[in-house]
Amino acid sequence: MDANKKVPLWRKTLYGLGTGGGNIFSQIGAAFLLSYYTDTALMGAAAIGTMFVVCRVFDGVSDLLMGAVVDSTKTKWGKARPWLILSGPLTFLGIVLLMHVPVAAGASGKLIYAYATYIFMSVIVYTIFGIANTAMLPLMTRNAKDNTMLATFSAVGNNVIGLIAGSAITPLVLNFGWHWASIFLGLISGVLIMISGLVNKEIDVDAEEEGAAVEKPTLKQQFPSVMKNRYFWLLLLIGVFSLLMNANAIATQVYYCNVVLNNPLFMSVLITAGQAPGIVILFLMPVISNKWSKQTFLAIGSVLLILGFIITGLAGTNTTMVIIGVIIRSLGAGPLLSAVFALVPDAVEYGYWKFGVRSEGLISSAQSIGSKIGMGFGSGMCAWILAAVGYDATLETQAASVASAIKFNYTYMGAIFGVIILILVLLTNVEKYAPQYRAVDAPASEIDASAT
């Protein structure tokens, strides 16, 4: 398979749908899981918030290990592809187990079950999917423009499936309960992921390296070079704060609709307003990236994100203004939550150019680690704030202090995170080295160390 050959349109589409399949768990985890634990399984918010954060410790280790596993995998199917296929049925199982907390088990029993199933789904299954799916980007083609198109299809599929799933979850649960809703959602997620893994192919990395007389790097060589790659860390931090912002806002959204707006059904409206516009702006990524850069695209998104959160905060209970603010926020969040993956191939090639080691798996783990740390702390932050202000799911009317805390957390807290994200994006200037790392196949130290 020609390393620079473009990926066919139908394969790009299925790759995007596979990414969206993984986003079904993200929708459940970010928007509904905390509410399921507190309001359906009747578990304490503080305990669940702690669980979300504790699991992130294991996540950091599992992501790095999985990145190393992908880099060392050698099969006729490729490096990342076998793991992507495996993650399909595991995702189905994980989602079903997650939403079946034994209510009669008592407080300790429920918490133990929640820990076990959340670790299985988030730390193990979602790690396998996230690393393998992201690593497929630089492994499907070396063509820089096609990498950007693949990332666009991935981002659009991620948002479209996320929008459909997010809008469908509430009516599914109200009509069929979490038992059947989890089975249906898990099945759709697993099937989409498996289809993507089965139809998409990797370039022959081993043949490419043998033809170039490149010695395959060991993990001992890969790990130090990745740790020295500053764009690995910047992508990780963008992932952390983007998902911290998003997970906190989405987890709070259920309570914002129930407590601040006194309109639970408004949740579906906000999910649509919060995701549909982001899909539209993603189609501009190839245009802006080719004319300016992916960094410019992400910077525009960061500014829109900040503006949207501020407008939502000023809206009060004016639902029209709330929707406008959420739409603007969505236009900014779309690139940050999805299109940032387009920078992974750049970080991979930069690392190979500068340090002489190409590590698709480990570099891809930056996004996975960052996303899951952010998701865990974002949901945990919402839970801790609810516990701190005395939220009680059994009360029909919450105290004014609870409503105020929920409103601030849903609006101005996001604007604060948006400023941090903008600073990180402005530092992620890896594309300025593109002429150098696209022109050579040797370490920077052997070419032109002064270029850095």
ChimeraX attribute file (.defattr): number of C-alpha atoms within 10 A of each C-alpha:
attribute: neighborCount
match mode: 1-to-1
recipient: residues
	/A:1	13
	/A:2	12
	/A:3	16
	/A:4	15
	/A:5	13
	/A:6	18
	/A:7	18
	/A:8	11
	/A:9	12
	/A:10	11
	/A:11	16
	/A:12	23
	/A:13	18
	/A:14	22
	/A:15	29
	/A:16	27
	/A:17	27
	/A:18	28
	/A:19	29
	/A:20	28
	/A:21	31
	/A:22	26
	/A:23	24
	/A:24	27
	/A:25	24
	/A:26	22
	/A:27	21
	/A:28	23
	/A:29	24
	/A:30	25
	/A:31	25
	/A:32	19
	/A:33	20
	/A:34	26
	/A:35	22
	/A:36	17
	/A:37	19
	/A:38	19
	/A:39	15
	/A:40	15
	/A:41	19
	/A:42	16
	/A:43	22
	/A:44	19
	/A:45	26
	/A:46	19
	/A:47	15
	/A:48	22
	/A:49	23
	/A:50	17
	/A:51	20
	/A:52	27
	/A:53	21
	/A:54	17
	/A:55	19
	/A:56	22
	/A:57	14
	/A:58	14
	/A:59	24
	/A:60	19
	/A:61	12
	/A:62	19
	/A:63	28
	/A:64	21
	/A:65	17
	/A:66	23
	/A:67	27
	/A:68	23
	/A:69	20
	/A:70	24
	/A:71	24
	/A:72	17
	/A:73	15
	/A:74	14
	/A:75	10
	/A:76	9
	/A:77	16
	/A:78	19
	/A:79	26
	/A:80	31
	/A:81	29
	/A:82	19
	/A:83	23
	/A:84	25
	/A:85	24
	/A:86	18
	/A:87	27
	/A:88	29
	/A:89	17
	/A:90	19
	/A:91	31
	/A:92	23
	/A:93	20
	/A:94	24
	/A:95	29
	/A:96	21
	/A:97	21
	/A:98	22
	/A:99	23
	/A:100	16
	/A:101	19
	/A:102	13
	/A:103	13
	/A:104	9
	/A:105	12
	/A:106	11
	/A:107	13
	/A:108	10
	/A:109	13
	/A:110	20
	/A:111	20
	/A:112	13
	/A:113	17
	/A:114	22
	/A:115	16
	/A:116	13
	/A:117	20
	/A:118	22
	/A:119	22
	/A:120	20
	/A:121	22
	/A:122	26
	/A:123	22
	/A:124	20
	/A:125	22
	/A:126	26
	/A:127	26
	/A:128	29
	/A:129	29
	/A:130	26
	/A:131	30
	/A:132	31
	/A:133	28
	/A:134	27
	/A:135	29
	/A:136	26
	/A:137	25
	/A:138	26
	/A:139	22
	/A:140	26
	/A:141	24
	/A:142	19
	/A:143	18
	/A:144	17
	/A:145	16
	/A:146	21
	/A:147	26
	/A:148	22
	/A:149	20
	/A:150	29
	/A:151	28
	/A:152	27
	/A:153	26
	/A:154	29
	/A:155	29
	/A:156	28
	/A:157	25
	/A:158	26
	/A:159	29
	/A:160	20
	/A:161	24
	/A:162	26
	/A:163	23
	/A:164	16
	/A:165	23
	/A:166	24
	/A:167	19
	/A:168	14
	/A:169	22
	/A:170	19
	/A:171	14
	/A:172	17
	/A:173	14
	/A:174	10
	/A:175	11
	/A:176	12
	/A:177	13
	/A:178	19
	/A:179	13
	/A:180	15
	/A:181	22
	/A:182	25
	/A:183	17
	/A:184	15
	/A:185	22
	/A:186	25
	/A:187	19
	/A:188	18
	/A:189	27
	/A:190	25
	/A:191	19
	/A:192	22
	/A:193	28
	/A:194	21
	/A:195	18
	/A:196	25
	/A:197	26
	/A:198	14
	/A:199	13
	/A:200	18
	/A:201	19
	/A:202	20
	/A:203	20
	/A:204	18
	/A:205	17
	/A:206	15
	/A:207	12
	/A:208	14
	/A:209	12
	/A:210	11
	/A:211	9
	/A:212	10
	/A:213	9
	/A:214	15
	/A:215	10
	/A:216	16
	/A:217	15
	/A:218	13
	/A:219	15
	/A:220	9
	/A:221	15
	/A:222	24
	/A:223	18
	/A:224	12
	/A:225	19
	/A:226	24
	/A:227	14
	/A:228	13
	/A:229	18
	/A:230	17
	/A:231	24
	/A:232	22
	/A:233	18
	/A:234	20
	/A:235	27
	/A:236	23
	/A:237	23
	/A:238	26
	/A:239	28
	/A:240	26
	/A:241	25
	/A:242	27
	/A:243	28
	/A:244	27
	/A:245	27
	/A:246	24
	/A:247	28
	/A:248	27
	/A:249	26
	/A:250	26
	/A:251	27
	/A:252	30
	/A:253	27
	/A:254	23
	/A:255	24
	/A:256	26
	/A:257	19
	/A:258	18
	/A:259	21
	/A:260	21
	/A:261	16
	/A:262	13
	/A:263	13
	/A:264	16
	/A:265	13
	/A:266	16
	/A:267	21
	/A:268	19
	/A:269	11
	/A:270	20
	/A:271	22
	/A:272	19
	/A:273	22
	/A:274	24
	/A:275	25
	/A:276	20
	/A:277	20
	/A:278	27
	/A:279	24
	/A:280	14
	/A:281	18
	/A:282	24
	/A:283	16
	/A:284	13
	/A:285	22
	/A:286	20
	/A:287	13
	/A:288	15
	/A:289	17
	/A:290	11
	/A:291	10
	/A:292	11
	/A:293	17
	/A:294	25
	/A:295	22
	/A:296	17
	/A:297	24
	/A:298	27
	/A:299	21
	/A:300	16
	/A:301	28
	/A:302	31
	/A:303	20
	/A:304	22
	/A:305	30
	/A:306	26
	/A:307	20
	/A:308	28
	/A:309	28
	/A:310	20
	/A:311	21
	/A:312	28
	/A:313	22
	/A:314	14
	/A:315	17
	/A:316	13
	/A:317	14
	/A:318	11
	/A:319	14
	/A:320	11
	/A:321	16
	/A:322	21
	/A:323	20
	/A:324	17
	/A:325	26
	/A:326	28
	/A:327	26
	/A:328	24
	/A:329	31
	/A:330	29
	/A:331	27
	/A:332	28
	/A:333	32
	/A:334	28
	/A:335	29
	/A:336	29
	/A:337	23
	/A:338	24
	/A:339	24
	/A:340	22
	/A:341	25
	/A:342	27
	/A:343	21
	/A:344	26
	/A:345	26
	/A:346	21
	/A:347	28
	/A:348	25
	/A:349	26
	/A:350	26
	/A:351	28
	/A:352	24
	/A:353	25
	/A:354	26
	/A:355	21
	/A:356	21
	/A:357	25
	/A:358	23
	/A:359	28
	/A:360	31
	/A:361	31
	/A:362	28
	/A:363	32
	/A:364	33
	/A:365	29
	/A:366	28
	/A:367	28
	/A:368	31
	/A:369	28
	/A:370	27
	/A:371	25
	/A:372	29
	/A:373	26
	/A:374	27
	/A:375	29
	/A:376	29
	/A:377	27
	/A:378	29
	/A:379	31
	/A:380	27
	/A:381	24
	/A:382	27
	/A:383	26
	/A:384	20
	/A:385	19
	/A:386	22
	/A:387	17
	/A:388	13
	/A:389	17
	/A:390	14
	/A:391	22
	/A:392	17
	/A:393	16
	/A:394	10
	/A:395	8
	/A:396	7
	/A:397	14
	/A:398	17
	/A:399	13
	/A:400	12
	/A:401	12
	/A:402	21
	/A:403	21
	/A:404	15
	/A:405	17
	/A:406	25
	/A:407	25
	/A:408	15
	/A:409	23
	/A:410	25
	/A:411	26
	/A:412	19
	/A:413	18
	/A:414	26
	/A:415	26
	/A:416	14
	/A:417	20
	/A:418	27
	/A:419	14
	/A:420	15
	/A:421	27
	/A:422	20
	/A:423	13
	/A:424	18
	/A:425	24
	/A:426	13
	/A:427	13
	/A:428	21
	/A:429	16
	/A:430	16
	/A:431	16
	/A:432	11
	/A:433	16
	/A:434	15
	/A:435	9
	/A:436	19
	/A:437	22
	/A:438	15
	/A:439	9
	/A:440	13
	/A:441	16
	/A:442	16
	/A:443	18
	/A:444	21
	/A:445	14
	/A:446	11
	/A:447	14
	/A:448	11
	/A:449	10
	/A:450	7
	/A:451	10
	/A:452	9
